[in-house]
Amino acid sequence: MDLIYYYSDSCGCCKDYSSTVDRLATELKITSQKRNIKDGTAHKLDGVPTIILEDDSGVVYKSVGNLPYEHLISDVRKCLMNNTPKNS
């Protein structure tokens, strides 16, 4: 399971959200990657910041925007338990 975080250097909330992504990855004990959108993307993005949780079958969770940590961790845990695709 990989957590991919897409951000933009010009996005103020992306900079603030980076620590939330680090905390999420640490708590879930999963690897994380941070990718600047200027370097291109393999995923369709609707905006930044975007968090994508991916397993061998593909995207299992996608979140766009700066969600509160409690909301984010709750959604991701539910998704991991149900192993069903979810978009926020």
C-alpha positions in Angstrom: 0.0 0.0 0.0 1.4 3.4 -1.0 0.2 6.9 -0.1 0.9 9.4 -2.8 0.7 13.1 -2.0 0.4 15.6 -4.9 1.1 19.2 -4.2 2.1 22.5 -5.9 4.8 24.9 -4.7 2.4 27.8 -5.2 -0.3 26.2 -3.0 -0.1 27.6 0.5 -2.4 24.9 2.0 -0.3 22.2 0.3 2.7 23.3 2.4 0.7 23.2 5.6 -0.9 19.8 4.6 2.4 18.1 4.2 2.8 17.4 7.9 -0.7 15.9 7.9 0.4 13.5 5.2 3.5 12.5 7.1 1.4 11.9 10.2 -1.1 9.7 8.3 1.7 7.6 6.7 3.4 7.1 10.1 0.2 6.2 11.9 -0.9 3.7 9.2 2.7 2.4 8.8 2.7 2.8 5.0 5.1 4.3 2.6 4.5 7.8 1.3 5.6 9.7 -1.7 5.4 13.4 -2.3 5.1 14.5 -5.9 5.1 18.1 -7.2 2.5 18.4 -10.0 5.0 20.3 -12.1 6.8 17.0 -12.5 3.8 15.4 -14.0 1.4 12.8 -12.7 0.2 9.3 -13.5 -3.2 10.1 -12.0 -6.0 12.3 -13.0 -6.1 15.2 -10.5 -9.0 17.5 -9.8 -6.9 19.9 -7.7 -4.3 20.1 -5.0 -3.5 19.0 -2.4 -4.5 15.4 -3.4 -3.9 12.3 -1.5 -4.1 8.9 -3.2 -3.9 5.6 -1.5 -3.0 2.8 -4.0 -2.5 -0.9 -3.8 -1.6 -3.5 -6.5 -5.1 -3.2 -8.0 -4.9 0.6 -8.3 -6.4 3.5 -6.5 -8.4 2.6 -3.4 -8.8 6.1 -1.9 -8.6 9.6 -3.3 -9.0 12.9 -1.4 -8.8 16.4 -2.8 -8.4 19.4 -0.6 -7.2 20.1 2.9 -9.3 17.7 5.1 -9.0 17.8 8.9 -6.8 15.0 10.1 -9.5 13.2 12.0 -11.7 13.1 8.9 -8.9 11.9 6.7 -7.7 9.1 9.0 -11.3 7.9 9.6 -12.0 7.8 5.8 -8.8 6.0 5.1 -9.3 3.4 7.9 -12.8 2.7 6.7 -11.5 2.3 3.1 -8.8 -0.1 4.2 -11.2 -2.2 6.3 -13.7 -2.4 3.5 -11.1 -2.4 0.7 -13.6 -0.6 -1.6 -12.8 2.4 -3.8 -13.7 5.8 -2.2 -13.5 9.3 -3.4 -13.8 12.4 -1.1 
